[in-house]
Amino acid sequence: NIWYTEKTYPNTSIGNVAGTLRIKENVDFDVLKRAINKFVELNDGMRLHIVEKEGVPYQYVKEYSEFDVELVDFSNRPIEELYKFEEELTRGTFDLLDAPLFYFVMVKVSDNDGGFYIRTHHLISDAWNMTILGNSVVENYIKLLNKETEFEERPSYLEYLSEEEKYINSDKYEKDRKCWHDKYST
């Protein structure tokens, strides 16, 4: 449905999910950039790309490669400029075909306040996922600050798809489908 909404309203921000996470301390932006990259590396669902063949969308997971994250400094500007900046970014659009469906930018508010803005397309995330994303990036940031090298293994989107396919082709699925169909037949 998200894909068809995009086809109905192309080149709009209708599918954007966005937010800013601020850390109320002196932020090491080099470490934060590495933490953001680590999150994308560990989460194959963030690396989904869409291609279209004969009008049919297909998804694949692009191999991870490090990417740059811009830093925008608002420390000598009114906070309203940050809010306007966030609003403008949120209205931005994604190239949906064979391109990243996320956009990060780091923001410095003051010497003791900074963080990052993230915009994702609803094809790869939702509001619930944004909480997980924010918590995971901060967790990575703290680990990197502490020179830790072990990062929590994240559930793989590809493994989920594989398990879903097994379920859909199982007797249990047919039994469950019949049960729900019967329950709501009237």
C-alpha positions as CSV (number, residue, x, y, z in Angstrom):
1,N,0.0,0.0,0.0
2,I,2.9,2.4,0.7
3,W,4.3,1.8,-2.7
4,Y,0.9,2.4,-4.4
5,T,0.5,5.6,-2.3
6,E,3.8,6.8,-3.7
7,K,2.7,6.0,-7.2
8,T,-0.5,8.0,-6.6
9,Y,1.3,11.0,-5.0
10,P,4.8,11.0,-6.6
11,N,7.5,13.4,-5.6
12,T,5.9,14.3,-2.3
13,S,6.9,13.7,1.4
14,I,3.8,11.6,2.0
15,G,5.9,8.5,3.0
16,N,8.4,10.3,5.2
17,V,9.0,9.4,8.8
18,A,11.4,11.9,10.5
19,G,12.7,13.1,13.8
20,T,15.6,14.6,15.6
21,L,17.4,13.0,18.6
22,R,19.3,15.4,20.8
23,I,22.0,14.4,23.3
24,K,22.3,17.0,26.1
25,E,26.1,16.8,26.5
26,N,29.2,17.6,24.5
27,V,28.8,15.4,21.5
28,D,31.8,13.9,19.7
29,F,30.5,14.1,16.2
30,D,33.2,11.8,14.7
31,V,32.0,9.1,17.1
32,L,28.4,9.9,16.4
33,K,28.9,9.5,12.7
34,R,30.5,6.1,13.3
35,A,27.6,5.1,15.5
36,I,25.1,6.0,12.8
37,N,27.1,4.0,10.2
38,K,27.3,1.1,12.6
39,F,23.5,1.1,13.0
40,V,23.0,1.0,9.2
41,E,25.7,-1.7,8.9
42,L,23.9,-3.9,11.5
43,N,20.4,-3.4,10.1
44,D,19.9,-4.9,6.7
45,G,16.3,-3.4,6.5
46,M,17.8,0.1,6.5
47,R,19.7,-0.9,3.3
48,L,16.6,-1.9,1.3
49,H,16.6,-0.6,-2.2
50,I,13.7,-0.8,-4.6
51,V,13.9,-1.5,-8.3
52,E,11.0,-1.7,-10.7
53,K,10.8,-4.1,-13.6
54,E,7.8,-3.8,-16.0
55,G,5.9,-1.8,-13.4
56,V,6.5,-4.3,-10.5
57,P,8.5,-3.2,-7.5
58,Y,11.2,-5.5,-6.2
59,Q,13.4,-5.1,-3.1
60,Y,16.9,-6.1,-2.4
61,V,19.4,-5.3,0.4
62,K,22.4,-3.3,-0.7
63,E,25.7,-4.3,0.8
64,Y,26.8,-1.9,3.5
65,S,29.3,0.7,2.6
66,E,30.3,3.6,4.9
67,F,28.6,6.9,4.1
68,D,29.2,10.5,5.2
69,V,26.9,12.3,7.6
70,E,26.9,16.1,7.3
71,L,27.2,18.2,10.4
72,V,25.2,21.5,10.6
73,D,26.1,23.9,13.4
74,F,23.2,25.9,14.9
75,S,25.2,26.9,18.0
76,N,25.3,30.6,17.1
77,R,21.8,30.8,15.7
78,P,18.3,31.0,17.2
79,I,16.8,27.6,17.9
80,E,14.0,28.4,15.5
81,E,16.4,28.0,12.7
82,L,17.0,24.4,13.7
83,Y,13.2,23.8,13.7
84,K,12.8,25.4,10.3
85,F,15.7,23.3,9.0
86,E,14.1,20.1,10.3
87,E,10.8,21.1,8.7
88,E,12.4,21.7,5.3
89,L,14.2,18.4,5.5
90,T,11.1,16.5,6.4
91,R,9.3,17.9,3.3
92,G,12.2,16.6,1.2
93,T,11.6,13.7,-1.1
94,F,13.4,10.4,-1.8
95,D,14.4,9.0,-5.1
96,L,12.7,5.7,-4.6
97,L,14.4,3.6,-7.2
98,D,17.7,2.0,-6.4
99,A,18.7,4.6,-3.8
100,P,19.0,4.9,-0.1
101,L,15.6,5.3,1.7
102,F,17.2,7.1,4.7
103,Y,18.9,10.4,5.3
104,F,20.9,11.4,8.3
105,V,22.4,14.8,9.3
106,M,24.1,15.7,12.5
107,V,23.2,18.9,14.3
108,K,25.1,20.9,16.9
109,V,22.9,23.1,19.0
110,S,25.5,24.2,21.5
111,D,28.7,22.9,23.2
112,N,26.4,20.7,25.4
113,D,23.6,19.8,23.0
114,G,23.8,18.0,19.7
115,G,22.5,14.9,18.0
116,F,21.1,13.9,14.6
117,Y,18.1,14.3,12.4
118,I,16.9,11.2,10.5
119,R,14.4,11.0,7.7
120,T,13.4,7.5,6.4
121,H,10.9,6.4,3.9
122,H,7.9,4.5,5.3
123,L,8.9,1.7,3.0
124,I,11.8,0.9,5.4
125,S,10.5,2.2,8.8
126,D,7.7,3.5,10.8
127,A,7.3,5.6,14.0
128,W,7.9,2.6,16.3
129,N,11.1,1.8,14.4
130,M,12.3,5.4,14.9
131,T,12.5,4.8,18.7
132,I,14.5,1.7,18.1
133,L,16.7,3.5,15.7
134,G,17.4,6.4,18.1
135,N,18.1,4.1,21.0
136,S,20.4,1.9,18.9
137,V,22.4,4.8,17.6
138,V,22.9,6.2,21.1
139,E,23.8,2.7,22.4
140,N,26.4,2.4,19.6
141,Y,27.6,5.9,20.4
142,I,28.2,5.1,24.0
143,K,29.9,1.8,23.1
144,L,32.2,3.6,20.7
145,L,33.0,6.3,23.2
146,N,34.0,3.5,25.7
147,K,36.1,1.9,23.0
148,E,33.9,-1.3,23.0
149,T,34.0,-3.5,19.9
150,E,31.0,-5.8,20.6
151,F,27.7,-4.7,19.2
152,E,24.4,-6.3,19.7
153,E,23.3,-8.6,16.9
154,R,20.1,-7.2,15.3
155,P,17.3,-9.3,13.9
156,S,17.8,-9.6,10.1
157,Y,15.1,-8.5,7.8
158,L,16.2,-11.1,5.3
159,E,15.8,-13.9,8.0
160,Y,12.4,-12.5,8.8
161,L,11.3,-12.8,5.1
162,S,12.7,-16.3,5.0
163,E,10.7,-17.3,8.1
164,E,7.6,-15.6,6.8
165,E,7.8,-17.5,3.5
166,K,8.2,-20.8,5.4
167,Y,5.1,-19.9,7.5
168,I,3.0,-18.9,4.4
169,N,3.8,-22.3,2.8
170,S,3.0,-24.3,5.9
171,D,0.0,-26.3,7.0
172,K,-0.1,-24.1,10.1
173,Y,-0.7,-21.0,7.9
174,E,-3.6,-22.7,6.1
175,K,-5.1,-23.7,9.5
176,D,-4.7,-20.2,10.9
177,R,-6.1,-18.6,7.7
178,K,-9.1,-20.8,7.8
179,C,-9.7,-20.1,11.5
180,W,-9.6,-16.3,11.0
181,H,-11.6,-16.5,7.8
182,D,-14.3,-18.5,9.6
183,K,-14.3,-16.3,12.6
184,Y,-14.9,-13.2,10.5
185,S,-17.0,-14.7,7.7
186,T,-20.0,-12.7,8.8
